Structure formats: structure tokens, C-alpha cells
């Protein structure tokens, strides 16, 4: 399992893309659109929980595709 988070800067710059592609991987039945501020809070909290419990995560900061290429999920 690998958790995916977005940095505040990434969310501010790519919010529209994040929202537009929310179902690409997860294939959600319903849309879960939140505003930028809420999304930043949620991803910050997820990052803190991953750090606290030593869970594997990637924080996308600038280039989604490039950072995901280096991710290995077992």
C-alpha cells in the first residue's frame, strides 16, 4: 500500500486537473469535489498521519508523472 498526497503548492497550481482526473485510478461512483482549502487540509492531515504511523507515501510537489514513475507498489 502506498498513500498519495499532494503538496499545498501542487494543489494550488493544479486544482482543476486534480478535480478533473479524480476518478482515473479509483473509478469512484460519485464525485467528491471539495474546494482548494479543504483539499489542502485533507492532504496535509493524510501526510501527518503517514509520518506519525510510518506509512509509505508519496507527496506530489511539482510533476505528477515524473514522481509517480519512481513509485513502486508491492
Helices and strands as residue ranges (DSSP letters): E 3-6, H 8-20, H 36-52, E 57-60, H 64-69
